[in-house]
């Protein structure tokens, strides 16, 4: 199997044209015509993940976050980005990223997280000119207590703790979801009539601004985007059932919590 045969499947689901201008999705290290037998799928390409790929004999690492966002000016092993790229080249492991194109495609990241939380009848929060968009909003099958829903987010994502704002109301029926950093969609969330907004990386002022309008739940960047691993594996296996995808056991949150 050639790398380009695998990446073509991903790009049919999440076209590279959907990525944001600042992004660097696609094949970052390696050649599309290289032969591989399997791939390791992770959130971030780290040195540990590259070692894992070597142990498994996988010639490709597919990450959600691109290892390189801007141009590399030097390869001197000083930063982890340089070390990962150097190790990947040295070990013959290709690196591919499926980032904001996977975030914004229909059936992508926010859809997956919303489904995990039991949110149905999904609509886009922010529609883009190409027909894709960021974030979704929908409804729970039944109304639930707001703190019970916050606990559901914690338990479904396996988070030790979540941050949330002062509840805007006692009950939850309408829920907005955006994986990763979703603070920029606050205006769309309020306009959607959502009772709760689940995302990550909220700033202090977001919690103040949400008062009386919507309950925001910050469940963590890594935690809300960990679903990328299952999603990517499913997209590939549906089209290439004979190709082996390994869900990385070395894909860890770089943020630690002490509760």
N, C-alpha and C positions, 0 to 999 in steps of 0.2 A: 504494500500500500504506500502510495506517495503522500507526502505531507500535504500537497495541494489538493488531493482528493478529500482529505479530512477537513481542511480549512474551507474548502468550497461548500461543504455541507453547513458549516457554521455561518458562512457569509450569505447563504441562501435564507437562513432563518433571521440573521441579524446583519444586514448589509453594512459594509464598511462606510458607505455613504451616509449612514445614520449617525456616525460618531461626531462628537463635538469638535470644533476647530482646534481646541487645545489638546486633543487626545492623540494617542499613538497606538490605536488598535491595529491588529494585523500581524503578519510575520515579522518579527523583530530581529531574530537571530536564526540563521539557517537558510536552506534552499528549498523551494517548493517541490523540486523534483527528487529530493532525497527519499529513499525508501525507509519506512518505519513499520514496526509491528504493533506498537501500542503507544499510548500517551498517558501522562499523569496530569490530572486536572486539579487546580488549586486556586486560592484567592490571590496570593502573592507568590511570585517566583523568588525563592530565597535559596541560599546555599544548601540548606537542608533538603529542600525540594529537588534541587539538581542531583544531590547525592542519592535521593530516593529513586529518581528516574534512572540513574546509572545502575543501582541495585536491581531494579525491575527490568532492565534492558529496554526501557522506553526511550525512543529517540526524539520525543516531543513533549514539552511541558506547555499546557494551555492554562494561562492564568486569567483572572478577571482584570486585575490591575496591570497595566503595562510596566515592565521593568524600567523602561526608558520613556520619560515624558518629554524631556528636552534633549538637545544634542549632547553627546559625550565629548568633552574636550580632551580627556586623557584617560588612559587605562593604566592606573598605577596601584590598584588594589586598596586605595585609601578609603573608599566608601563601599557600602554593601552592593550598591548598584553595579559598580565596576567589577567587584569580585564575582558577582553572579554571572555577568556577561562573559568575563574571562573564563570562568569554570565551565560555562555552557559550551563555549567555543572549544576549549581544551578537551572536553569529554564528548564532543560531537552531539550535543543535545540542542535541538531547535527550540526557540521560544516564541510563543504566539499569545497574543492578548485579545480578549473579547470584552471590551469595557463599555463605553457609553452607547455603543451600538446595541449591546445586549440589554442595557438599561432602558433604551427607548423603543425597542421593537415591540410589536404586538405579541403578547404572550411571554414577554421578557421578565426581567427581575422583579419589578413591582407587582406584576400579575402573580408571580409565583409566591411572593411573600404574603400577599393579600389572601390567596387561596389557603395558605398554611394557617392563617389566622381566622379562617371561616368567613371571609368577606366575599360576597357574591354580587352579581350584576354589575360588573366593573366597567367604569368609563375613565377615559384619560383626564388627568388634572390639567396638563399643559399640552395642547396639540401643536405640532410643528408642521411647517409647510410640506414636508415630504410624506406626511401621513402618519408619521410616528409621533412619539411624545413621551413625557416624563411623568411618573406618578399615576396612581389610579385612585378612584373613590367608588365605594359601593356600600352594600348594607349587610348587616348580620341577619341571619334567619330569624332571630328573636332579640328583643331588647335585653341588655344585660347591665348590671351595676358597673359603674365606671371603674372602680378599683378591681372588680373581678376581671374586667377586660385587661387592665394593666397587668394583672397577675398572669393572664393567659399569654400575653406577649412575652413576659419573662420566662414562662415555662416552655412555650413552644420553641423559643430561640435558645433555651438553655443558658440564660444570662443570670449571673449571680445577683445583679441589681440593675434596675432601670431608673432613669431620671424622668420625672413627669411634672407638669405644671399644675397649678391649682385647678381642680376640676371645674370645667365650665358648666357642668350639669351633673346630676346624679346618675343618669342612665346613658347608655351608648347604643345606637342603632346604625348610624351612618359613620363610616370609617374611611379615612384617606391614608394612603400608604405610599412611601417613596423610599426605596433602598438607598443606603449611603447618605450623603449630605443633602438634606432636603429643605434647609432653611429658606432657600430662594423661592420656594413655592408657597410660602405662607399666604400670600394674597389669594392665590388660586384655591387654596384649602378653605379659607374663610368663605370665599364666594360659593364653594361647592356645598356649603351647609353641613360639613362634617362635624360630628360630635367629638371625634378623636383623630389625631394625626400621628401616625407611627413613622418615624424616620430616625435620623441620627445627626450628630455634630451640631446640635442647636447651640447658639450663643446665649449668654445671659439675658440679653434684651429680648430674645425670642420668647422666653418664658414670661417676661413682663407683658410683652405685646399680645400674648395669647389670652391674657386674663379676660374672662367673661365671654370669649369668642369661641375658643376650641381648647380641648385638653391635648397638649402635645406630650408624646411619649418618646423619649430618646433611648433606643434600645442598643445603641452602639453601631459604629460603621461596619466593623468586621462581622458582627453578629447578623445585621440585616442583609449583608451581602454574601454570607456563607452559602446561601441557597444557589449561588452561581454554579457551584460544583455539580450538584444534582441536575440542574437545568442543562448545563453543557453536555454532561454525560448522556442525558436522555435524548437531546437533539442528535447527537452522533449515532447512538445505538439504534434509533428509529430508522435511520437511512443506511447505516453500515453496521448491521448486527454482528458481523464477524470480526469487527475491529475492537480490540480490547482497550477500554478506558479505565484507569485506576484512579479512584478518589483518594487524593493525597492524605496520608496520615501525618504529614509534616506541615500541614497548612494551619498555622497557629496565629491567634490574635497577638499582635505586637504590644497591645495594651494589657497590663495586668491590674487586677482589682484586689483590694484588701477590705473585706467587709467585717 
